[in-house]
C-alpha cells in the first residue's frame, strides 16, 4: 500500500516556475514507477510525466517536454515535478501516481491532487 500527498501547487504568472512535490508513505516506494497527471476543468485526466524506479528513465507528454522535469529521491520517498515556462493551458489539478511503467504508466495509487493556476 502506498499513500501519496502532493504539495507545491499555487497561482503563478505565465512564464513562471513551480516545483511540485509528492511524498509517499510505505516501505516499497522505491519499487514503483512514479508519474504525474493533470486534469483541467471539463477535461479528462491526462498524463504529464513519469519516472522509472530502477534506472530513473523518464517520459513526458509532448505538451510539456522541454519545460517540465520529473525527478525522484528514493531516500526521501519523494517525487518532484519542476515546471518552467508555465502557460495558462497548464492550469489544472496535478495528481501524483504510483504504478508500473513510464510510457505508458499504469497507476495503482493516486494522491489527492494539488491545484496549479497559471494566469496570463
C-alpha positions, -999 to +999 in steps of 0.1 A: +000+000+000+013+035-009-002+068+002+007+099-018+005+136-007+011+163-032+022+199-024+035+229-041+006+240-062+000+277-064-011+307-086+017+318-109+020+341-138+026+328-173+064+323-179+070+315-142+081+283-125+068+259-098+080+227-082+055+202-071+064+175-046+048+142-039+056+125-006+049+088-004+044+066+026+051+029+026+083+010+026+080-001-010+080+034-026+113+028-044+099-002-063+072+018-080+074+038-112+060+073-104+040+096-126+023+130-127-011+135-143-033+166-145-069+174-150-082+207-162-119+217-157-141+199-181-114+177-194-102+142-188-072+134-167-041+133-188-005+120-185+022+146-178+054+128-169+068+096-154+100+082-140+110+046-135+122+032-102+151+012-115+171+033-138+153+067-135+142+066-171+117+094-178+089+101-202+069+132-209+038+143-227+046+163-258+029+194-244+054+196-215+086+182-230+114+206-226+096+227-199+089+201-172+113+178-154+104+149-132+128+135-107+127+113-076+146+109-043+140+074-031+158+082+002+132+108+009+102+089-006+096+119-028+090+126-065+092+161-079+079+179-109+098+210-119+076+232-141+092+260-161+079+285-186+044+278-175+015+286-198-022+293-190-031+259-206-010+242-178-037+252-153-051+220-138-052+199-107-020+179-107-020+143-094+008+121-083+006+084-091+025+053-082+023+024-105+041+005-133+057+017-165+068+050-178+053+053-213+026+044-207+020+045-169-004+021-152-013+038-120-021+018-089-023+046-063-033+083-065-027+113-044-054+139-037-041+165-061-027+200-059-041+230-078-018+248-103-032+280-118-013+300-144-025+335-151-020+352-185 
